[in-house]
Amino acid sequence: MFQLSEEGKAYVKSEISRYESKQSAIIRCLYRAQDENGGWVSPEVIAHLSTLMDIPASQIDEVSTFYTMFNQKPVGKYHIQVCCTLTCGMLGGRELTDSMMKEAGCHKLGDVSPDGMFTFSKVECLGSCDTAPMLQINRDPYTESLNTEKGLKLVRDLRAKGGK
């Protein structure tokens, strides 16, 4: 059963106090809970936040399933989100994703690699068309101006970094 850490619970209470309506704190609290739950929002996360925030679970679930930044199933340590909309797609974003997935050992988008390190998603515009193709790893800053060679090196470097 999922429970936020004491620091996580304090964070939720602090976020609720910042807003006129506690529903306004849902996104920030979901981010915190997702981080503490290994990168995804499980039904147990929704139930726990519902109790802690005193908000119906259905309202929290609506938010978590509407926004793509909340993962609905487990992801690898590195969730690599590659932009594949117009500019990035035309400049090789789709092929970049395929090459990186093969290097990581992922067979389908959304799957976790056998070593638990990687999950890939194709996402809509991340707003950096002038540096296309580009991607985001977890919620870290963007990695831009990519090509296949740079993408493969990125996967290799992340794997070498491992659990560090």
KEKE-3310 file (N, C-alpha, C; in steps of 0.2 Angstrom, whole numbers, plus 5000, padded with zeros to 4 digits):
npx = (5004:5003:5011:5014:5030:5035:5040:5034:5020:5020:5023:5012:5002:5007:5006:4992:4988:4992:4983:4967:4957:4958:4959:4966:4979:4982:4989:5003:5004:5002:5013:5023:5019:5020:5034:5038:5033:5041:5040:5027:5009:4999:4984:4983:4991:4982:4971:4977:4981:4968:4963:4972:4971:4958:4949:4938:4943:4940:4941:4955:4960:4955:4963:4976:4975:4972:4983:4998:5010:5009:5012:5004:5007:5021:5037:5054:5069:5074:5064:5062:5057:5053:5051:5040:5032:5028:5041:5051:5048:5050:5063:5069:5065:5056:5064:5075:5070:5066:5079:5086:5077:5080:5093:5092:5085:5071:5056:5043:5034:5032:5035:5045:5063:5072:5082:5077:5080:5075:5062:5052:5044:5034:5031:5020:5023:5037:5041:5053:5057:5067:5078:5077:5079:5073:5072:5066:5071:5064:5060:5070:5080:5079:5086:5094:5095:5098:5104:5105:5117:5121:5110:5111:5123:5119:5110:5119:5128:5119:5116:5128:5130:5121:5114:5119)
npy = (4994:5011:5025:5041:5049:5056:5069:5070:5071:5082:5091:5090:5095:5108:5113:5112:5123:5134:5138:5144:5135:5118:5109:5115:5112:5099:5095:5098:5090:5077:5076:5075:5063:5054:5054:5049:5036:5029:5034:5033:5034:5026:5016:5016:5027:5037:5034:5037:5050:5056:5053:5060:5073:5076:5076:5070:5054:5052:5065:5067:5057:5060:5071:5065:5056:5064:5073:5070:5070:5062:5046:5031:5018:5008:5014:5015:5019:5029:5039:5042:5054:5058:5071:5070:5078:5089:5097:5091:5078:5078:5081:5069:5063:5052:5041:5043:5039:5026:5020:5023:5016:5003:5001:5002:4991:4990:4985:4990:5006:5013:5002:4994:4993:4977:4978:4987:5000:5009:5018:5022:5036:5043:5060:5075:5091:5099:5111:5116:5119:5125:5118:5105:5088:5084:5079:5074:5069:5061:5073:5082:5095:5099:5089:5093:5096:5084:5069:5052:5046:5054:5051:5037:5037:5044:5035:5024:5031:5034:5021:5017:5025:5019:5014:5025)
npz = (5000:4996:5003:5006:5011:5026:5024:5011:5015:5022:5012:5004:5012:5014:5001:4999:5007:5001:4991:4986:4983:4987:4976:4967:4970:4966:4954:4958:4969:4964:4956:4966:4973:4962:4960:4972:4971:4962:4949:4944:4943:4953:4957:4971:4974:4970:4979:4991:4990:4989:5002:5010:5005:5006:4995:4982:4975:4962:4956:4957:4950:4937:4934:4934:4924:4913:4910:4901:4908:4919:4923:4919:4921:4927:4924:4917:4925:4918:4909:4894:4883:4868:4856:4843:4834:4821:4817:4824:4820:4806:4806:4810:4822:4824:4819:4827:4839:4837:4835:4847:4856:4851:4855:4869:4871:4871:4865:4862:4862:4878:4885:4898:4898:4898:4908:4917:4916:4906:4898:4884:4876:4863:4861:4861:4855:4863:4863:4857:4844:4836:4839:4835:4831:4848:4865:4881:4897:4910:4921:4918:4911:4894:4881:4867:4848:4842:4834:4827:4831:4842:4850:4853:4860:4871:4877:4880:4888:4899:4903:4907:4918:4926:4942:4948)
capx = (5000:5007:5011:5020:5035:5033:5041:5029:5014:5021:5023:5005:4998:5009:5003:4985:4987:4994:4978:4960:4954:4963:4959:4972:4986:4982:4995:5009:5004:5003:5021:5027:5018:5023:5041:5039:5031:5045:5039:5020:5003:4995:4977:4985:4993:4976:4967:4981:4980:4962:4962:4976:4969:4951:4946:4936:4948:4938:4944:4962:4961:4954:4969:4981:4974:4971:4989:5002:5016:5008:5012:4998:5010:5028:5042:5060:5073:5075:5058:5064:5051:5055:5046:5039:5028:5030:5048:5056:5047:5053:5071:5072:5063:5054:5069:5079:5066:5067:5086:5087:5074:5083:5099:5090:5082:5064:5052:5037:5034:5029:5038:5051:5068:5073:5086:5073:5083:5072:5055:5052:5037:5034:5026:5018:5028:5040:5042:5060:5057:5073:5084:5074:5075:5074:5069:5066:5072:5061:5058:5076:5080:5079:5092:5092:5100:5100:5104:5105:5123:5120:5105:5114:5128:5115:5107:5125:5130:5114:5116:5135:5129:5117:5110:5122)
capy = (5000:5017:5030:5047:5050:5062:5075:5071:5073:5089:5095:5090:5100:5115:5115:5114:5129:5139:5139:5146:5129:5113:5106:5118:5108:5092:5093:5098:5084:5071:5076:5073:5056:5050:5054:5044:5030:5026:5037:5032:5035:5019:5017:5017:5034:5041:5033:5040:5058:5057:5054:5066:5080:5076:5077:5063:5050:5053:5071:5066:5052:5064:5075:5061:5053:5069:5075:5065:5070:5057:5039:5027:5012:5009:5016:5014:5024:5035:5039:5046:5057:5061:5075:5068:5082:5091:5099:5085:5072:5079:5081:5062:5061:5045:5037:5043:5035:5019:5018:5023:5010:4996:5001:5001:4984:4991:4983:4994:5012:5013:4996:4995:4989:4972:4980:4992:5007:5014:5018:5028:5038:5049:5065:5081:5097:5101:5118:5118:5117:5127:5114:5099:5084:5085:5075:5076:5063:5062:5080:5086:5100:5096:5087:5096:5096:5077:5064:5046:5045:5057:5048:5031:5039:5046:5028:5021:5035:5033:5014:5016:5028:5014:5016:5030)
capz = (5000:4995:5008:5005:5016:5031:5020:5006:5018:5024:5006:5002:5017:5012:4994:5000:5011:4996:4986:4989:4982:4987:4970:4963:4972:4964:4950:4962:4974:4960:4954:4972:4974:4957:4961:4978:4969:4957:4943:4941:4948:4954:4960:4978:4975:4970:4985:4997:4990:4990:5009:5013:5003:5007:4988:4979:4971:4955:4954:4957:4944:4931:4933:4933:4917:4908:4908:4899:4912:4924:4920:4922:4923:4929:4919:4919:4929:4913:4905:4888:4880:4862:4853:4836:4831:4814:4816:4826:4816:4799:4806:4812:4829:4824:4818:4833:4845:4835:4836:4854:4859:4850:4859:4876:4872:4872:4859:4861:4866:4885:4889:4902:4896:4903:4914:4921:4915:4901:4895:4879:4874:4858:4864:4857:4855:4869:4862:4856:4837:4833:4841:4834:4836:4855:4870:4889:4901:4916:4921:4918:4906:4887:4877:4860:4843:4842:4829:4829:4835:4849:4854:4855:4865:4877:4880:4882:4894:4905:4905:4911:4924:4930:4947:4952)
cpx = (5004:5006:5016:5024:5032:5034:5036:5022:5014:5020:5016:5001:5000:5006:4995:4984:4989:4988:4971:4956:4959:4964:4965:4979:4986:4988:5001:5010:5005:5010:5025:5026:5020:5031:5043:5037:5034:5043:5032:5015:4999:4988:4978:4987:4987:4972:4971:4980:4973:4960:4966:4974:4962:4947:4944:4942:4946:4941:4952:4964:4960:4960:4975:4981:4973:4978:4994:5009:5015:5007:5007:5001:5017:5032:5049:5063:5073:5069:5060:5058:5053:5050:5046:5034:5031:5038:5052:5055:5050:5061:5073:5070:5060:5059:5074:5076:5067:5074:5088:5084:5077:5090:5098:5087:5074:5061:5046:5037:5030:5031:5044:5057:5069:5077:5083:5075:5079:5065:5055:5045:5038:5029:5025:5023:5030:5042:5049:5061:5064:5079:5082:5080:5077:5070:5070:5067:5069:5058:5064:5075:5081:5086:5090:5097:5102:5101:5105:5111:5123:5115:5107:5119:5124:5112:5113:5127:5125:5115:5123:5134:5125:5113:5114:5118)
cpy = (5006:5022:5035:5047:5055:5068:5076:5073:5080:5094:5096:5095:5107:5117:5116:5121:5135:5142:5140:5139:5123:5109:5109:5115:5101:5090:5093:5092:5078:5070:5073:5065:5052:5049:5049:5037:5027:5028:5036:5033:5029:5021:5019:5024:5038:5040:5037:5047:5060:5058:5059:5073:5081:5079:5070:5060:5052:5059:5071:5062:5056:5068:5071:5058:5058:5072:5070:5065:5065:5050:5035:5020:5013:5010:5015:5019:5030:5034:5045:5048:5061:5064:5072:5072:5085:5092:5093:5079:5072:5079:5074:5060:5054:5040:5037:5039:5028:5016:5018:5017:5003:4996:5000:4994:4985:4989:4987:5001:5010:5007:4998:4990:4983:4973:4985:4999:5012:5013:5024:5029:5043:5054:5071:5086:5099:5108:5120:5117:5120:5123:5106:5094:5085:5080:5077:5069:5065:5069:5085:5090:5096:5094:5089:5095:5089:5074:5057:5044:5048:5054:5041:5032:5041:5039:5025:5024:5034:5026:5013:5020:5024:5017:5022:5036)
cpz = (5000:5001:5006:5012:5021:5027:5015:5009:5020:5018:5004:5006:5015:5006:4995:5003:5006:4992:4990:4989:4983:4981:4966:4965:4969:4959:4954:4966:4970:4958:4960:4973:4968:4958:4967:4976:4963:4950:4940:4946:4948:4957:4968:4979:4975:4976:4991:4996:4991:4998:5012:5011:5004:5000:4986:4975:4964:4952:4953:4951:4938:4929:4931:4926:4911:4905:4907:4904:4918:4921:4923:4923:4924:4923:4922:4922:4924:4908:4900:4884:4874:4858:4845:4832:4825:4814:4818:4822:4809:4800:4810:4819:4829:4824:4824:4838:4843:4837:4843:4858:4858:4854:4866:4877:4873:4865:4857:4865:4873:4889:4893:4899:4901:4909:4919:4920:4911:4899:4890:4877:4868:4861:4859:4858:4862:4868:4861:4848:4834:4835:4840:4830:4843:4859:4877:4892:4908:4916:4920:4912:4899:4885:4870:4855:4842:4835:4831:4833:4842:4853:4857:4860:4871:4881:4883:4889:4900:4907:4909:4918:4929:4936:4951:4952)
residu = (MET:PHE:GLN:LEU:SER:GLU:GLU:GLY:LYS:ALA:TYR:VAL:LYS:SER:GLU:ILE:SER:ARG:TYR:GLU:SER:LYS:GLN:SER:ALA:ILE:ILE:ARG:CYS:LEU:TYR:ARG:ALA:GLN:ASP:GLU:ASN:GLY:GLY:TRP:VAL:SER:PRO:GLU:VAL:ILE:ALA:HIS:LEU:SER:THR:LEU:MET:ASP:ILE:PRO:ALA:SER:GLN:ILE:ASP:GLU:VAL:SER:THR:PHE:TYR:THR:MET:PHE:ASN:GLN:LYS:PRO:VAL:GLY:LYS:TYR:HIS:ILE:GLN:VAL:CYS:CYS:THR:LEU:THR:CYS:GLY:MET:LEU:GLY:GLY:ARG:GLU:LEU:THR:ASP:SER:MET:MET:LYS:GLU:ALA:GLY:CYS:HIS:LYS:LEU:GLY:ASP:VAL:SER:PRO:ASP:GLY:MET:PHE:THR:PHE:SER:LYS:VAL:GLU:CYS:LEU:GLY:SER:CYS:ASP:THR:ALA:PRO:MET:LEU:GLN:ILE:ASN:ARG:ASP:PRO:TYR:THR:GLU:SER:LEU:ASN:THR:GLU:LYS:GLY:LEU:LYS:LEU:VAL:ARG:ASP:LEU:ARG:ALA:LYS:GLY:GLY:LYS)
# end
